[in-house]
Amino acid sequence: MSSEQLVPKDWAGKLSRLSISTKSNLRGQHKGSHRSQRFGASLDFSDFREYSPGDDVRQIDWNVYARTDKYFIKRFLDEQEMRVHILLDTTKSMGDSLKWNFAKQLAASLGILVLQRDDRLSFSAVNEDKKPPFRRKGATYRKAFVQTISDIDEPAMTSTFTDNALPFLPKDSTVLFVITDCLESIESWERFLQKLPKFAGDIRILQVVTDEELAPSYGGDVQLEDIETLEQVNVSISTRVLESFHRERKEHQQRLELLCHKFGIKILQVNAHEGISHTMFQQLLRANWVQ
């Protein structure tokens, strides 16, 4: 898929109104578009304080000296960068064409937000090839990043996402986005989630679903196949079976959300059928994940 097919040509322009919102401490000493409450050498003036031996004499305000006959220096708010990592699930359960394209659009859109604010972006797709992550900073890399997302192979990993994701994570992220369908067992999610906080101060899971997953439309006698294990089972889809499915899915979701709350992790369920524009400009805004 080409980058033009993944996101519209004017998509970056539309996204320019948004930026990643976080209360997590910004990291690093590199210049970015965010202002910390530390004092440094940006162009944003904060206040004055009296000169002390060892201060940079270039910061003395001579106009203030002329009025007060005392030495005062200017203080400026420090500029720091946000470091954002995007982690993408490429297990076979993500392979539905609508779900997979939507997941890639999410990754591309979030990456564009980061790069156009001159923050540092890293991205990795959890797969068995152990490909090195994408690491760039600055708006000039937006096109290269979208192409990187476009070039990712179709989901083919048969081992579980939660058991393989940790080695793909850097340890210095401000914000970590995890794009997945959350279909692994609750036990495996608990093992994974309890380890995530050491990788980032602000962790957010984007749980990608489809209408068919939420409310299966098929009925009668069917043969179901686990897309990852290829295990097959014959099932007669009755009202009782569907009720059991909805009950178990609801229980899985509730337990997953409780685990996220326990470990201080945010989770947002996004439906591929509602489209990327709805997700970026309505859901993420309402959740205060972007501003």
Contacts in CASP RR format, 6 or more apart in sequence:
PFRMAT RR
TARGET T0000
AUTHOR 0000-0000-0000
METHOD contacts of the structure
MODEL  1
MSSEQLVPKDWAGKLSRLSISTKSNLRGQHKGSHRSQRFGASLDFSDFRE
YSPGDDVRQIDWNVYARTDKYFIKRFLDEQEMRVHILLDTTKSMGDSLKW
NFAKQLAASLGILVLQRDDRLSFSAVNEDKKPPFRRKGATYRKAFVQTIS
DIDEPAMTSTFTDNALPFLPKDSTVLFVITDCLESIESWERFLQKLPKFA
GDIRILQVVTDEELAPSYGGDVQLEDIETLEQVNVSISTRVLESFHRERK
EHQQRLELLCHKFGIKILQVNAHEGISHTMFQQLLRANWVQ
1 101 0 8 1.000
1 150 0 8 1.000
2 150 0 8 1.000
3 143 0 8 1.000
3 146 0 8 1.000
3 147 0 8 1.000
3 149 0 8 1.000
3 150 0 8 1.000
5 150 0 8 1.000
6 101 0 8 1.000
6 104 0 8 1.000
6 105 0 8 1.000
6 108 0 8 1.000
6 146 0 8 1.000
6 149 0 8 1.000
6 150 0 8 1.000
7 105 0 8 1.000
7 108 0 8 1.000
7 109 0 8 1.000
7 112 0 8 1.000
7 146 0 8 1.000
7 276 0 8 1.000
11 109 0 8 1.000
11 112 0 8 1.000
12 112 0 8 1.000
12 116 0 8 1.000
12 142 0 8 1.000
15 109 0 8 1.000
15 112 0 8 1.000
15 113 0 8 1.000
15 116 0 8 1.000
15 280 0 8 1.000
16 116 0 8 1.000
18 113 0 8 1.000
18 280 0 8 1.000
18 281 0 8 1.000
18 284 0 8 1.000
18 285 0 8 1.000
18 290 0 8 1.000
18 291 0 8 1.000
19 33 0 8 1.000
19 113 0 8 1.000
19 117 0 8 1.000
19 290 0 8 1.000
19 291 0 8 1.000
20 82 0 8 1.000
20 84 0 8 1.000
20 110 0 8 1.000
20 113 0 8 1.000
20 114 0 8 1.000
20 117 0 8 1.000
20 119 0 8 1.000
20 175 0 8 1.000
20 289 0 8 1.000
20 290 0 8 1.000
21 288 0 8 1.000
21 289 0 8 1.000
21 290 0 8 1.000
21 291 0 8 1.000
22 82 0 8 1.000
22 174 0 8 1.000
22 175 0 8 1.000
22 202 0 8 1.000
23 202 0 8 1.000
24 174 0 8 1.000
24 175 0 8 1.000
24 200 0 8 1.000
24 201 0 8 1.000
24 202 0 8 1.000
25 36 0 8 1.000
25 174 0 8 1.000
25 201 0 8 1.000
26 34 0 8 1.000
26 36 0 8 1.000
26 80 0 8 1.000
26 81 0 8 1.000
26 82 0 8 1.000
26 174 0 8 1.000
27 80 0 8 1.000
27 81 0 8 1.000
27 82 0 8 1.000
27 83 0 8 1.000
27 172 0 8 1.000
27 173 0 8 1.000
27 174 0 8 1.000
28 80 0 8 1.000
28 81 0 8 1.000
28 83 0 8 1.000
29 80 0 8 1.000
30 80 0 8 1.000
30 81 0 8 1.000
30 120 0 8 1.000
30 137 0 8 1.000
31 42 0 8 1.000
31 79 0 8 1.000
31 81 0 8 1.000
31 118 0 8 1.000
32 79 0 8 1.000
32 80 0 8 1.000
32 81 0 8 1.000
32 82 0 8 1.000
32 117 0 8 1.000
32 118 0 8 1.000
32 119 0 8 1.000
33 79 0 8 1.000
33 117 0 8 1.000
33 118 0 8 1.000
33 119 0 8 1.000
34 79 0 8 1.000
34 80 0 8 1.000
34 81 0 8 1.000
34 82 0 8 1.000
34 117 0 8 1.000
34 119 0 8 1.000
35 42 0 8 1.000
35 44 0 8 1.000
35 77 0 8 1.000
35 78 0 8 1.000
35 79 0 8 1.000
35 80 0 8 1.000
36 77 0 8 1.000
36 78 0 8 1.000
36 79 0 8 1.000
36 80 0 8 1.000
37 77 0 8 1.000
38 77 0 8 1.000
38 78 0 8 1.000
38 80 0 8 1.000
39 46 0 8 1.000
39 75 0 8 1.000
39 76 0 8 1.000
39 77 0 8 1.000
39 78 0 8 1.000
40 75 0 8 1.000
40 76 0 8 1.000
40 77 0 8 1.000
40 78 0 8 1.000
40 79 0 8 1.000
41 76 0 8 1.000
41 78 0 8 1.000
42 76 0 8 1.000
42 77 0 8 1.000
42 78 0 8 1.000
42 79 0 8 1.000
43 76 0 8 1.000
44 76 0 8 1.000
44 77 0 8 1.000
44 79 0 8 1.000
45 74 0 8 1.000
45 75 0 8 1.000
45 76 0 8 1.000
46 75 0 8 1.000
46 76 0 8 1.000
46 77 0 8 1.000
47 75 0 8 1.000
48 61 0 8 1.000
48 64 0 8 1.000
48 72 0 8 1.000
48 73 0 8 1.000
48 74 0 8 1.000
48 75 0 8 1.000
49 72 0 8 1.000
49 73 0 8 1.000
49 75 0 8 1.000
50 70 0 8 1.000
50 71 0 8 1.000
50 72 0 8 1.000
50 73 0 8 1.000
51 60 0 8 1.000
51 70 0 8 1.000
51 71 0 8 1.000
51 72 0 8 1.000
51 73 0 8 1.000
55 73 0 8 1.000
56 73 0 8 1.000
59 73 0 8 1.000
59 74 0 8 1.000
59 75 0 8 1.000
60 71 0 8 1.000
60 72 0 8 1.000
60 73 0 8 1.000
61 72 0 8 1.000
61 73 0 8 1.000
61 74 0 8 1.000
64 70 0 8 1.000
64 72 0 8 1.000
65 71 0 8 1.000
65 72 0 8 1.000
81 118 0 8 1.000
81 119 0 8 1.000
81 120 0 8 1.000
81 137 0 8 1.000
82 114 0 8 1.000
82 117 0 8 1.000
82 119 0 8 1.000
82 120 0 8 1.000
82 174 0 8 1.000
82 175 0 8 1.000
83 119 0 8 1.000
83 120 0 8 1.000
83 122 0 8 1.000
83 170 0 8 1.000
83 172 0 8 1.000
83 173 0 8 1.000
83 174 0 8 1.000
83 175 0 8 1.000
84 110 0 8 1.000
84 111 0 8 1.000
84 114 0 8 1.000
84 119 0 8 1.000
84 120 0 8 1.000
84 121 0 8 1.000
84 122 0 8 1.000
84 173 0 8 1.000
84 174 0 8 1.000
84 175 0 8 1.000
84 176 0 8 1.000
84 177 0 8 1.000
85 121 0 8 1.000
85 122 0 8 1.000
85 123 0 8 1.000
85 124 0 8 1.000
85 133 0 8 1.000
85 169 0 8 1.000
85 170 0 8 1.000
85 173 0 8 1.000
85 175 0 8 1.000
85 176 0 8 1.000
85 177 0 8 1.000
85 199 0 8 1.000
85 200 0 8 1.000
86 107 0 8 1.000
86 110 0 8 1.000
86 111 0 8 1.000
86 121 0 8 1.000
86 122 0 8 1.000
86 123 0 8 1.000
86 124 0 8 1.000
86 177 0 8 1.000
86 179 0 8 1.000
87 123 0 8 1.000
87 124 0 8 1.000
87 126 0 8 1.000
87 165 0 8 1.000
87 168 0 8 1.000
87 169 0 8 1.000
87 176 0 8 1.000
87 177 0 8 1.000
87 178 0 8 1.000
87 179 0 8 1.000
88 103 0 8 1.000
88 104 0 8 1.000
88 107 0 8 1.000
88 123 0 8 1.000
88 124 0 8 1.000
88 125 0 8 1.000
88 126 0 8 1.000
88 152 0 8 1.000
88 179 0 8 1.000
88 180 0 8 1.000
89 103 0 8 1.000
89 126 0 8 1.000
89 155 0 8 1.000
89 161 0 8 1.000
89 165 0 8 1.000
89 178 0 8 1.000
89 179 0 8 1.000
89 180 0 8 1.000
89 181 0 8 1.000
90 125 0 8 1.000
90 126 0 8 1.000
90 127 0 8 1.000
90 152 0 8 1.000
90 153 0 8 1.000
90 155 0 8 1.000
90 156 0 8 1.000
90 157 0 8 1.000
90 161 0 8 1.000
91 126 0 8 1.000
91 155 0 8 1.000
91 157 0 8 1.000
91 158 0 8 1.000
91 159 0 8 1.000
91 160 0 8 1.000
91 161 0 8 1.000
91 228 0 8 1.000
92 155 0 8 1.000
92 156 0 8 1.000
92 157 0 8 1.000
92 158 0 8 1.000
92 227 0 8 1.000
92 228 0 8 1.000
93 155 0 8 1.000
93 181 0 8 1.000
93 183 0 8 1.000
93 227 0 8 1.000
93 228 0 8 1.000
94 100 0 8 1.000
94 103 0 8 1.000
94 155 0 8 1.000
94 180 0 8 1.000
94 181 0 8 1.000
94 208 0 8 1.000
95 154 0 8 1.000
95 155 0 8 1.000
95 227 0 8 1.000
96 210 0 8 1.000
96 212 0 8 1.000
96 272 0 8 1.000
98 210 0 8 1.000
98 272 0 8 1.000
98 273 0 8 1.000
99 181 0 8 1.000
99 208 0 8 1.000
99 209 0 8 1.000
99 210 0 8 1.000
99 272 0 8 1.000
100 154 0 8 1.000
100 155 0 8 1.000
101 272 0 8 1.000
102 208 0 8 1.000
102 270 0 8 1.000
102 272 0 8 1.000
102 275 0 8 1.000
102 276 0 8 1.000
103 179 0 8 1.000
103 208 0 8 1.000
103 272 0 8 1.000
104 149 0 8 1.000
104 150 0 8 1.000
104 152 0 8 1.000
105 275 0 8 1.000
105 276 0 8 1.000
106 179 0 8 1.000
106 206 0 8 1.000
106 208 0 8 1.000
106 270 0 8 1.000
106 276 0 8 1.000
106 279 0 8 1.000
107 123 0 8 1.000
107 149 0 8 1.000
107 177 0 8 1.000
107 179 0 8 1.000
108 145 0 8 1.000
108 146 0 8 1.000
108 149 0 8 1.000
108 150 0 8 1.000
109 276 0 8 1.000
109 280 0 8 1.000
110 177 0 8 1.000
111 121 0 8 1.000
111 123 0 8 1.000
111 142 0 8 1.000
111 145 0 8 1.000
112 142 0 8 1.000
112 145 0 8 1.000
112 146 0 8 1.000
113 290 0 8 1.000
114 120 0 8 1.000
114 121 0 8 1.000
115 121 0 8 1.000
115 136 0 8 1.000
115 137 0 8 1.000
115 138 0 8 1.000
115 139 0 8 1.000
115 141 0 8 1.000
115 142 0 8 1.000
115 145 0 8 1.000
116 138 0 8 1.000
116 139 0 8 1.000
116 142 0 8 1.000
118 137 0 8 1.000
118 138 0 8 1.000
118 139 0 8 1.000
119 137 0 8 1.000
119 138 0 8 1.000
120 135 0 8 1.000
120 136 0 8 1.000
120 137 0 8 1.000
121 134 0 8 1.000
121 135 0 8 1.000
121 136 0 8 1.000
121 137 0 8 1.000
121 141 0 8 1.000
121 145 0 8 1.000
122 133 0 8 1.000
122 134 0 8 1.000
122 135 0 8 1.000
122 170 0 8 1.000
122 173 0 8 1.000
123 133 0 8 1.000
123 134 0 8 1.000
123 145 0 8 1.000
123 148 0 8 1.000
123 149 0 8 1.000
124 131 0 8 1.000
124 133 0 8 1.000
124 134 0 8 1.000
124 168 0 8 1.000
124 169 0 8 1.000
125 131 0 8 1.000
125 152 0 8 1.000
125 168 0 8 1.000
126 157 0 8 1.000
126 161 0 8 1.000
126 164 0 8 1.000
126 165 0 8 1.000
126 168 0 8 1.000
127 153 0 8 1.000
127 156 0 8 1.000
127 157 0 8 1.000
128 156 0 8 1.000
128 157 0 8 1.000
128 159 0 8 1.000
128 164 0 8 1.000
130 167 0 8 1.000
133 168 0 8 1.000
133 170 0 8 1.000
134 145 0 8 1.000
134 148 0 8 1.000
136 144 0 8 1.000
136 145 0 8 1.000
157 164 0 8 1.000
158 228 0 8 1.000
158 229 0 8 1.000
160 184 0 8 1.000
160 188 0 8 1.000
160 228 0 8 1.000
161 180 0 8 1.000
161 184 0 8 1.000
162 184 0 8 1.000
162 188 0 8 1.000
162 189 0 8 1.000
162 191 0 8 1.000
162 192 0 8 1.000
163 188 0 8 1.000
163 191 0 8 1.000
163 192 0 8 1.000
165 178 0 8 1.000
165 192 0 8 1.000
166 192 0 8 1.000
166 195 0 8 1.000
166 199 0 8 1.000
169 176 0 8 1.000
169 196 0 8 1.000
169 199 0 8 1.000
170 199 0 8 1.000
171 198 0 8 1.000
171 199 0 8 1.000
173 199 0 8 1.000
173 200 0 8 1.000
173 201 0 8 1.000
174 200 0 8 1.000
174 201 0 8 1.000
174 202 0 8 1.000
175 200 0 8 1.000
175 201 0 8 1.000
175 202 0 8 1.000
175 203 0 8 1.000
175 204 0 8 1.000
176 196 0 8 1.000
176 199 0 8 1.000
176 200 0 8 1.000
176 201 0 8 1.000
176 202 0 8 1.000
176 203 0 8 1.000
176 204 0 8 1.000
177 204 0 8 1.000
177 205 0 8 1.000
177 206 0 8 1.000
178 196 0 8 1.000
178 203 0 8 1.000
178 204 0 8 1.000
178 205 0 8 1.000
178 206 0 8 1.000
179 206 0 8 1.000
179 208 0 8 1.000
180 205 0 8 1.000
180 206 0 8 1.000
180 207 0 8 1.000
180 208 0 8 1.000
181 207 0 8 1.000
181 208 0 8 1.000
181 209 0 8 1.000
181 213 0 8 1.000
182 189 0 8 1.000
182 205 0 8 1.000
182 207 0 8 1.000
182 256 0 8 1.000
182 267 0 8 1.000
186 252 0 8 1.000
186 255 0 8 1.000
186 256 0 8 1.000
186 259 0 8 1.000
189 256 0 8 1.000
189 259 0 8 1.000
190 259 0 8 1.000
193 259 0 8 1.000
193 260 0 8 1.000
193 262 0 8 1.000
193 263 0 8 1.000
193 265 0 8 1.000
194 263 0 8 1.000
196 203 0 8 1.000
196 263 0 8 1.000
196 265 0 8 1.000
197 203 0 8 1.000
197 263 0 8 1.000
197 264 0 8 1.000
197 265 0 8 1.000
202 266 0 8 1.000
203 264 0 8 1.000
203 265 0 8 1.000
203 266 0 8 1.000
204 265 0 8 1.000
204 266 0 8 1.000
204 267 0 8 1.000
204 268 0 8 1.000
204 289 0 8 1.000
205 260 0 8 1.000
205 265 0 8 1.000
205 266 0 8 1.000
205 267 0 8 1.000
205 268 0 8 1.000
206 268 0 8 1.000
206 270 0 8 1.000
207 256 0 8 1.000
207 267 0 8 1.000
207 268 0 8 1.000
207 269 0 8 1.000
207 270 0 8 1.000
208 270 0 8 1.000
208 272 0 8 1.000
209 269 0 8 1.000
209 270 0 8 1.000
209 271 0 8 1.000
209 272 0 8 1.000
210 271 0 8 1.000
210 272 0 8 1.000
210 273 0 8 1.000
211 271 0 8 1.000
211 273 0 8 1.000
214 249 0 8 1.000
214 271 0 8 1.000
216 237 0 8 1.000
216 242 0 8 1.000
216 245 0 8 1.000
218 237 0 8 1.000
219 237 0 8 1.000
220 236 0 8 1.000
220 237 0 8 1.000
220 238 0 8 1.000
221 234 0 8 1.000
221 235 0 8 1.000
221 236 0 8 1.000
221 237 0 8 1.000
222 234 0 8 1.000
222 235 0 8 1.000
222 236 0 8 1.000
222 237 0 8 1.000
223 232 0 8 1.000
223 233 0 8 1.000
223 234 0 8 1.000
223 235 0 8 1.000
224 232 0 8 1.000
224 233 0 8 1.000
224 234 0 8 1.000
224 235 0 8 1.000
225 231 0 8 1.000
225 232 0 8 1.000
225 233 0 8 1.000
226 232 0 8 1.000
235 241 0 8 1.000
253 269 0 8 1.000
256 267 0 8 1.000
257 267 0 8 1.000
259 265 0 8 1.000
260 266 0 8 1.000
260 267 0 8 1.000
266 287 0 8 1.000
266 289 0 8 1.000
268 283 0 8 1.000
268 284 0 8 1.000
268 287 0 8 1.000
268 289 0 8 1.000
270 279 0 8 1.000
270 283 0 8 1.000
280 290 0 8 1.000
284 290 0 8 1.000
285 291 0 8 1.000
END
